[in-house]
């Protein structure tokens, strides 16, 4: 679930649930996209309330565009057998802005430390397999002002350009002119300028703006 550039980790589009049964113990894995640690805590609190009769609610979370906040808890399982293995799956799969909660209903059979590590990590890994991935990239905002008479044609040109160059047509504001904002990969900025000049016979130029972290289809 990486961005393909190696720079930013991806995330998931929506919550996902998955159940794993190991020697009669039920491991209910829940993954949810979150923007902050507070949002992650709220997800954990909701699941604790929903599954109040479960023995353990083990947690791993990664938050931040650069995965700069990471936490885990074993919630009563032997130290190192639940939260850390769950977190290692998120790290290995390069996903951020996500909280993983695995709720365990004990089945009466002890699994041992190795069995617990495998169960908790597998529950999260299999849940990720079922999640819809979202990749992320740093794109540069480029602004193009277009006369209204040319706006329809340029809209199509810019949309097609984005389709073929991993860009995004972010916004169109209509005032004295049609003001287009296009999000362009930094490596493609010069190509954008050249293609815009060609499409407008040199009449249009682009103004480069700020850089943004953007979610893109996987």
C-alpha positions in Angstrom: 0.0 0.0 0.0 2.9 2.3 -0.6 2.6 5.3 -2.9 4.8 3.7 -5.5 7.4 6.5 -5.0 8.8 5.1 -1.8 8.3 8.5 0.0 4.9 8.3 1.6 2.9 5.5 3.1 -0.6 4.8 2.0 -3.8 4.3 4.0 -7.2 2.6 3.7 -10.4 4.0 2.2 -12.9 2.7 4.8 -13.2 0.5 7.9 -12.9 -3.2 7.5 -13.6 -6.2 9.8 -12.2 -9.7 9.7 -12.6 -12.7 12.0 -9.9 -15.3 12.6 -10.5 -18.4 14.7 -7.5 -20.2 16.2 -8.1 -23.2 18.5 -11.6 -21.9 19.4 -10.3 -18.4 20.3 -12.0 -15.7 18.1 -9.8 -12.8 17.0 -12.0 -10.0 15.7 -9.8 -7.6 13.7 -11.1 -4.1 13.0 -9.2 -1.5 10.9 -10.4 2.1 10.6 -8.9 5.1 8.9 -8.2 7.9 11.3 -6.6 11.3 11.1 -5.5 11.8 14.7 -4.6 9.8 17.8 -7.8 11.1 19.4 -9.9 9.6 16.6 -8.1 6.3 17.1 -8.8 6.4 20.8 -12.5 7.0 20.0 -12.5 3.9 17.8 -10.9 1.8 20.5 -13.4 3.1 23.1 -16.4 2.2 20.9 -15.1 -1.3 20.3 -14.5 -1.9 24.0 -18.1 -0.9 24.7 -19.4 -3.0 21.8 -17.5 -6.1 22.8 -17.6 -5.5 26.6 -17.4 -9.2 27.3 -14.2 -9.9 25.4 -11.0 -10.7 27.3 -8.6 -8.5 25.3 -8.7 -5.5 23.0 -5.2 -5.2 21.6 -4.3 -2.1 19.6 -1.8 -0.8 17.1 -2.0 2.6 15.4 0.1 4.6 12.9 -0.8 8.3 12.4 0.7 11.1 10.3 1.6 11.7 6.7 5.1 10.4 7.5 4.0 7.8 10.0 5.4 9.8 12.8 3.1 8.7 15.6 3.0 5.0 16.4 1.6 3.1 19.4 0.6 -0.3 20.5 -0.8 -2.2 23.5 -1.1 -5.8 24.5 -4.1 -5.2 26.8 -3.3 -8.0 29.2 -1.8 -10.5 26.7 1.9 -11.5 27.5 4.2 -8.6 26.7 5.2 -8.4 23.0 2.7 -11.0 21.8 -0.1 -8.8 20.4 0.4 -5.0 20.0 3.9 -5.0 18.6 3.3 -7.8 16.1 0.2 -5.9 15.0 2.2 -2.7 14.6 4.9 -4.5 12.7 2.3 -5.6 10.1 1.2 -2.0 9.6 4.8 -0.9 9.3 5.7 -3.7 6.9 2.6 -3.0 4.7 3.4 0.8 4.9 0.0 2.0 6.0 -0.6 5.1 8.1 -3.6 7.1 9.5 -5.0 3.8 10.5 -5.9 2.1 13.8 -6.0 -1.7 14.2 -7.9 -3.3 17.0 -8.0 -7.0 17.6 -10.6 -8.2 20.1 -10.1 -11.7 21.5 -12.7 -14.0 22.8 -10.7 -16.8 24.7 -11.6 -20.3 23.5 -10.2 -22.2 26.5 -7.0 -23.4 24.8 -3.7 -21.6 25.6 -1.9 -20.7 22.4 1.6 -19.9 23.8 3.6 -16.8 22.9 4.4 -17.9 19.4 0.8 -18.8 18.7 -0.4 -15.4 20.0 2.1 -13.5 17.8 0.9 -15.5 14.7 -2.7 -15.0 15.5 -2.7 -11.3 16.2 -0.4 -10.5 13.2 -2.3 -12.8 10.9 -5.6 -11.2 11.9 -4.3 -7.7 11.0 -2.6 -8.9 7.8 -5.7 -10.7 6.5 -7.9 -7.6 7.4 -5.5 -5.4 5.3 -5.9 -7.9 2.4 -9.6 -7.1 2.5 -9.2 -3.3 2.8 -9.4 -0.9 -0.1 -5.9 0.7 -0.4 -5.3 4.4 -0.9 -1.9 5.6 -2.1 -0.5 9.0 -1.3 1.8 11.4 -3.1 3.2 14.9 -2.7 1.8 17.0 -5.6 2.3 20.6 -6.5 -0.7 22.9 -7.0 -0.6 24.7 -10.4 -3.0 27.5 -11.2 -4.1 28.3 -14.8 -6.4 31.2 -15.7 -8.4 30.5 -18.9 -10.8 32.8 -20.8 -14.4 31.6 -20.6 -14.5 31.0 -24.3 -11.7 28.4 -24.0 -12.7 26.9 -20.6 -14.7 23.9 -21.9 -11.9 22.7 -24.2 -9.2 23.3 -21.7 -11.2 21.5 -19.0 -11.1 18.4 -21.2 -7.4 18.9 -22.0 -6.4 19.2 -18.3 -8.6 16.3 -17.3 -7.0 14.0 -19.9 -3.5 15.2 -18.9 -4.1 14.3 -15.3 -5.3 10.8 -16.3 -2.1 10.1 -18.1 0.4 11.8 -15.7 -0.9 10.9 -12.2 -2.3 14.4 -11.6 -5.5 15.6 -10.2 -7.9 18.4 -11.4 -8.6 19.8 -8.0 -10.8 22.8 -8.6 -12.4 25.2 -11.1 -13.6 28.6 -10.0 -15.5 30.8 -12.4 -15.1 34.6 -12.1 -13.6 37.0 -14.5 -11.9 34.0 -15.9 -12.1 30.2 -15.4 -9.4 29.6 -12.7 -8.2 25.9 -12.8 -6.2 24.4 -10.0 -4.3 21.2 -11.1 -2.2 19.0 -8.7 0.9 17.9 -10.6 3.7 15.5 -9.6 6.9 17.5 -9.1 8.7 15.5 -11.7 6.0 16.3 -14.3 5.9 20.1 -13.8 8.0 21.0 -16.8 6.0 18.6 -18.9 2.8 20.2 -17.8 4.1 23.7 -18.8 5.1 22.4 -22.2 1.8 20.6 -22.8 -0.2 23.6 -21.6 1.7 25.9 -24.0 1.1 23.4 -26.9 -2.6 23.1 -26.1 -3.0 26.9 -26.0 -0.6 27.9 -28.8 1.5 29.6 -26.1 -1.3 31.8 -24.9 -1.6 30.2 -21.4 1.0 29.9 -18.6 0.8 28.2 -15.2 1.6 29.6 -11.8 3.1 27.1 -9.3 1.8 27.1 -5.8 2.2 25.0 -2.7 2.8 21.3 -2.3 0.2 19.0 -0.8 -0.2 15.5 0.4 -2.9 14.0 -1.8 -4.8 10.7 -1.6 -5.0 8.9 -4.9 -6.7 5.7 -6.2 -4.5 2.7 -5.7 
